[in-house]
């Protein structure tokens, strides 16, 4: 009994597979070695993403639509590739080794990108701020570097945050409380990296050189990786307990469809399940039956055929993933709104008066720092004041439920895009008043008019982005928490792809028949306010769908309770009091 208290209770091990001492591993001491990498990785990503649209238009001579589309496609790839990285980690080699291999690919991509903007033969030649057309080799090498980074991000993004969360033992009340704040402070370190990127790196890129602007985060990544490996003796590692996640998830609906004509027994004990001793001996997590998505229960019907039916546990895991998927679908439009920060908001800023004093000109992409600043100010306030205040009101340790947190974030985002549309209407009035027609003419209106939309998106992200990361980690099946986190990353990725699609389609439709495009090369003769208004309308519709989905959601339980008739149903989880899986 004494030995059991010395070791972690969640079954975590060290790198050699031996049980770890709770007092000497994990917790914030282990996480401190991870935070540096997260900060430098965010610095690298935002150092590229926040100003990429300007590099593509000024150095590679891409038009507005092409540059916006290419930025969205690359950002989408960065956020969508984690699906593969999470699957490899959860099914084969674990989070630590997946992160290790992928981080080296990420750094390689950064080195190649730095070369692409530094080596003479690999970059377009420029004179007096005007660059020659890039050759096919130069364009190919540049995009190859970008997508090498995207491949590396596939293994780092889903695993570094979940690896950090693994350092807290859910069976320890003290560590469980610490874990509640983990994602808030994890994102805080992420915001610090993003802040330096949008304030410092963007200025360096435009005034001191793109090579230096990309070289600094590359060096930072290398140093942070060294620090990460120094912390190896303090890390806790989750044991891989799932054989083939994808195969199991696909098999359940197929088996349910094959048995669609069979009657599902009323007594769930008649469904196929392995003995509880099997789960104890293998260390795998048994999930008991729940009365939702009953059509999938048919996959566990004992038919007497040669093929063994799915177990109740595998059916319940599939149900949980289906529930997460339905919530995930209503997060795509909010991700589309966020995609404006590194694309159209930046292009909008390039048309405005960016002078600060008589000699200094603010880089348009640097206004993205106000997204980060508002986050940095809001996270401590949320964690130290809002949560304790709401905890007294609701009795919920989180203050409000995770889905309520998401809902607040989505509402703030809608207000932000409405403000962006109003500011654009103001910009168009100034253009009309001063008879501005040329795309290179500066609109006599301060760039600081864009501050409210940037700041509101930052405040919204404290509720939205952090809430999504915590939600998908917390609610995913035990054996696939890296893969569960990719619900968060893939939502952002598809949001970028969706914005790319919308921009392309809106441009084609509005310019059809010689009409004026809402998003033309000349933003001084376009109607961005219409496009922002369009995004606001679909966001309001999406908000209605989210409220419906959230009202049906029943949170994952830590414990089980046996009811009469042998049916085992999930109890409400201590940390959340509102209903998680969709009830249909």
N, C-alpha and C positions, 0 to 999 in steps of 0.2 A: 504493500500500500504506500509505503514511504517512497519507494522507487518510482511508483506511478506518478507521484506528485513532483518528482524531480524532473522527469522528462515531459516534453510537450504532450498534450492529450489528444491532439488532432492527427497524430501519426506522421508528422513531418520528420524528415531525416536530413543528414548532412550529405555532402557530395559523394561520399562513399556508400551511402545507403544505410548508415547506422542511426539509431534514435539520437535526438539532440536534447541537450539540457535546456530547460526553459529559461533558467537564470542567466545563461551565457550566450544565448543566440536570439535572433529575431528582434522584434519590437522596433522602437525608433532608432536604437543604436545601429541595427542592420540597415534600416531605411536611409540613414544619413549618407551611406555610401552610394545610394541610388539617385539621390536628389540632384547631384551634380550632372549626371548624364542627362536626366530629363531636362534640366535647364539649358544645357548646351545643344541638345537635340532640337528643342523648341526654337532656340536662337537660330540654328541652321535652317530649319524648315521655314520659319517666318522671314528670315533674312532673304530667302529665295522667293517665297510665295508673295510677300507683300509688295515686292517691286518687280516681279517677273514681267508683268504686263507692260511696264515701261521699257524694260530691256528688249522685249520682243518688238515693240513698235519703233523704238529709236535706233537700236543696233541691228536688228534683223529685218526691219522694214515690213513688219506684218501690219495688216489693217486692224481696225478696232474689233470687228467681229471675230476674226481669226485669232487675235491675241487673247481675247476673253475666252474663246473656246479652248485654246491650247492650255491656258492657265487652269481652267476648270477641269480639263481632261487629266492633266498631270496631278493636280490636287486630288481629283477623284481616285486616280490610281494609287496615290500614297495612302489614302484611307480605305481602299477596297482590298488591297493585297494582304492586309492582316488576317483575312479569312484563312488563307493558306498557311500563314505562320502560326496561327492559333491551332489549326487542325494538327499540324506537325507536332507542336508542343504537347497538346493534350493526348495525342494518340501514340507518339513514338519516342521523342527524346527529351521531353520536359521543357519547362520555360527557360531554365538557365542556359542550356546548350543551344536552344533555338535562338535566344537573344545573342549569345556569343558569336555564332556564325553570321547572323544577320547584321549585327553591328559592324562587323568588318566589311561587309558588302556596302553598308551605308557610308562608312568612311571612305571606301574606294570611290564611290560615286561623288562624294564631296571633293576628293582630290582631282578627279577627272573634270568636274565642273570648274574648279579653280583654274585648271590648265586651259579649259575651253575659253576662258575670258582673259587669260594672261599670255599664253604662248602665241607669238605673232602669226604663225601659220594656221592656227586654229580659230582665230577671231577675225572679224571684219576690220579693215583698216579705217581709221577715222581721222578727220582733220577739221579743226575749228568746230567741233561738236557735230559734224555731219559724217555719217559712216557710209562706206561703200556697201553695195549689195553683198550679202554673205554667199559663199560658194556652197555647193551641195555637200561637200565634205565637212565644212564648218558647221552647217545646220545639223547634219547627221550626228556629228560628234557631240554637239551641245545637247541634243535631245537624248542621245544614248546615255550621257552623264546624268541627266535628270531622271530617266527611268531606271537607271541603276540604283539611284537613291530610293526610288519608289519600291523596288524589289527589297532593298535592305529594310525599309520601314515596315514591310510586311511581317518581318519577324521580330522587330523591336517594339512597335507600338502596342500590340495586344499582350505582350509578355512582361514588359518592364513594370507596368502599373499593377498587374495581377501578381507578379512576383513580389512586389512591395507589400500588397495586401496579405500575401501568404505568410508574412513575418509576424502576423498577429494570430494567436490561437483563439478560435471561436469558443473553445470549451473553458477558457479563462475569463471570468467576469471583468477583471481589470483590463485585460488586453482587448476584449470585445468593445469596451468603452473607448479605448484608444483608437480602435479601428473606425469608429463612427466619424472621427475627425480626420482620418488618414487621407481620404480622397479630397477634402477641402484643402489641406496643406500640400498635398501632392500637386494639385492644380496651381496652387500659389507659386511653387517653384517653377512650374511650367510657364506661368505668366511672367515671372522675372526674366526668363530667357526671351520670351516674345517681346517684352518691353525693350530690352537692349537691342533687339533686332530692328524694331520699328523706329526707335529713336536714334541709335548709334550706327548700325550697319547700313541702313538705307542712306544716311548722310554720307558715310564713307564710300559707298558704291558710286554715288552721283558726283562726289567732289574729290575723292582721293584715289578712286579706281575700283573696278568691279573685282579684280583679283584679290585685293586686300579685304574687300567686303565679304568674299567667300572664304578666304584663307583663314581669317580669325576664328570662325566657328569650327572649321576643320581641325585646327590645332586644339581648340577647346574640347572637341569630341575625343580626340586622342588622349588628352590628359584625364578627362572624366572616365574613360574606359579603364585607364590604369588605376584610378581610385576605386572603381567598381570591383576590380579583381583583388585589390588589397583587402576588401571586406569579405572575401569568400569564406573565411572560417566562421563568420557570424551568421551566415545565411541558413534559413530553413527551406527545405525543398519538399513539395508535395509529391507523393508517390503516384505514378501513372496507374490508374485503375481501370481504364476503359480499353477494350481490345480494338474496336473499330467503330468509332462514333458515327461516321457517315453511313456505314452499312446498316447499323441499327436503326438510325433515323429514317432511312429509305425503306427498310424492310417492314416497319410497322404499318404505314399507310397501304403498302402493297398487300400485306397479309389481311388487313381489314377490308380492303376492296374485294379480295378473293372470297372472303367469308361474308360478304354483304347480304347474302340471302339467308344466312343462318340466324337463329334467334339467340340473342345475348342473354345468358342466364341472369336471373335476379340476384342470386347469391354469388357475390364476387369470389368466394372461396372455391367456386367451380372453375374459375379461370386459371390458366397455367401460371405457376410461380415456383421458383426454387425454394428449398428449405432455408429458413433464416440462418441456420448454421453455416450454410455455404457462404453467405455474405459476411458473416463474422470471421470465418477462416481465411477468406480472400481479401478482407479489408475493403470490399466494395460496398457502396451505399445502397441500401434497399429503400425503394420508394413505394409507399402503400397506395392503394387505390383511392381515387377521388372521383366524385360523380360529375365530371365535366368532360366535354368532348366524348360522349359515350360511344359514338360510332367507331372510335379507335379501339374500344375494348374488344371488338370482334377479332382483333389480331391475336388475342390471348385465348380464344376459344379452343378447347381440346377437341380436335377433329378425328383423331385416330389415324391420320395419314403418316407417311414416313417422315415428312418434314415436321420438325418440332415447332410448336407455336411460339410466338413471342411471349416473354415473361411479362407479368404485370408491371414490374419495375421499368422494363424497356418501353412499354406503352406509356407509362406515366412520364418518363423523360421526354418522349415525343410530344405528349400533351403540353408539357411545360414549354418546350421550344415553340410549339404552335401559338401558345398564348403570348410569348415574347415577340413572335413575328408580327402578330396583329398590332401590338403596341408600337413596334418598330416602324411599321408602315406609316403611322401618323406622325413620325418624327422627320420624315423626308422633306416636307415643305419647309419647316423651320431651318433645316440644314441648307436649303436653297437660299433662304434669306441671308444666312451668314456668308454665303459665297460672294455676296456683293462687296464685302469688305476689301477683298484683294483684287477686285476687278473694276466694276463700274464706279464704286465710290472713289477709287484712285483716279480713274479717267476723269471723273467729275471734278476732282480736286485740281487736276492739271490745268483746267480752264480758268480757275479763279486767281485772285490776287494773293500770292503766297509770300509777299515781302514781310519781313519782321525787322523793322528799322530800315536804315538806308542801304545796308550792304548784305544782309543775310536773307536768303530765300529758303523757305521751308520745303523739303521734298514732299510731294503730294502723299506718298506712301507712309510718311512719318505720322500722319494723323491716325493711322491704325494703332499708334501707341496709346491713344486715349481709350480704345477698347480695353487694352491691357491695364492701364492705370485705374480705370473704373472697376475692373475686376480685383486688382490688388487692394484697393480701398474697401471693396465690398466684402471680400472673403473673410477678413478678420471680424468685420462688423456682423456678418451673418453668423459666424461660428461663436463669437463671444457675447453677442447681444441678442440677435434675433432668435437663435435656437433656445437659449435659456428662457427668454420671455415667452415664446410659444409653448415651450415644454410645460411651463406652469399653467398655461391655458388649456392645453390638450392632453397632458399626461403622456405624450409620445416622446421618447428619448431623443428623436430627431427633430422635435418641434412640430413639424408637419410631415405628412407622409411623402414618400419620394414622388409619387404621381402628382400630388398637390404642388410640390416644388417645381415639377416640369410644367404644370399648367400655368403657374405664375410666370415662369420664364418665357413661355410661348406668347402670353399676353403682352409682355414687355417688348418682345420682338415685333409684334404687330404694330405697336405704338411707334417703334423705331422706324419701320418702313413707311408708316404714314407721315412721320416727320420728314423723312428723306424726300418723299413726294412733294410735300409742302415747300421744302427748301428749293427743290428743283423748279417749282412754279415761280418762286421768287427770282431764281437765277434767269429764267426765261423772260421775265418782265424787265429785268435790268438789261438783258441783251436787246430786247425790243426798244427800250428807252434810248440806248446809246448806239443803236443801228449797227450792231456787231454782226459780221457775216463770216469772216475768215476763221478757220479752225485754230489759227495761231494767235489770234487776238485774245488778250487777257480781259476777262469780264471784271469790271470794277466793283467787285464784291469780295469781301474777305473770305479766305478759306475756312476761317473759324466758324462760319455759318454751318459747316458740316459737323461740328463738334457734338451737337445733341444726338444725332443718329449713331455716331460711333460710340458715345458714352452709354446710350441706352442699350445697345447691343452687348456691351461689356457687362452691364448690370444684369441683363437678361441671362447671360452665359453663366453667372454665378448660380442661378437657379437651374438653368437648362443643361449646359454642358457637364457640370459636375454631377448634377442629378442623374443624367443619362449614364455616365460612367459608373456611378455607384449602383444604379438600378440594375443594369445588365450584369454586373459582376455579382451583386447580391442575390438576384433572382434566377441565375443560371443553375442548371443541375451541377452537383458537386464535382462530377468528373470532367466538366467541360467549361470551366470558368474562364479560361483564356479565349475559347471559342465564343463564349457568351459575351465577352467584352467586345468582340468584333461586331456585335449588333450596333454598338456605339460608333466604331470607326467606319463600318460599311454604310451606316446611315449618312454620315458626313460625306463619304465618297460618292454615294448615289445622289446626294443633294447637289454636289458639284456637277455631276454628269447631267442631272436634270436641269440645272441652270444653263449649262452649255446647250442643251437641246432647246430650252425655251428661248434663249437669246437668238439662236439660229432660226427657229421657226417664226418668232415675232418679226425678225428682220426680213425674212422672205415674204411673209404675209403683208406687212405694212408697206413694203417697197414694191409690191406687185402692181403692175400697170403704171409704173412711173411715179408711184406715190412716195411720200417722204417717210423714210425708215425711222422708227422710234429710236433705233440705236445705230446711227450712221457714223461714218468716219469723222464727220464734223459734228461734234457734240453741241456746238453753238447753233446748229440748225437741225437738232433732233428733238425727240419728245421722251426723254427719260422719265419725266413725271408720269406719263401714261403707263410705262412699263412698271414703275414702282407701284402705281395704283393697281395694276393687274396683279402683282404679287401680293398686295394687301388683301384683295378680294379672295384669292384662292387660300390665303392664310386663315382668313376668318372662317371659310368653309371647313378647312382642315381642323380648326379649333373645335368646331362642333363635333367632328368625328372623334377627336381626341377625348372630349368630355364623355361621349357615349362609351368609348372603349375603356376609359378609366373607371367609369361607374360600374362596369362589369368585372373588373379585375380583382382577383383574390390572391393575396400574397403567399409566397412559398412559406411553408412551416418548418420550424426546427424540430418539432415534436409530433407525435401521433397519438391518437386516442381511439380506443376500441369501442364501437357502438354495438347495440343489439343486432343480431342477425349476422354477426361476423364481419360486417362492413367496417373497414378502417378509413377514417376521414381525417383530413389535415386540420389541425387547430390553427387559430389566428396567430400570427407571429408577434412576439413581444415588441419588436421595434416598430411595427406598423399596425395601425388599427383599421385601415380601410381595406375593402375587398381587394388576387392576382390572376389567375388564368381566366380567360374570357368564358363566360357562361353562355352557352348557346343551346 
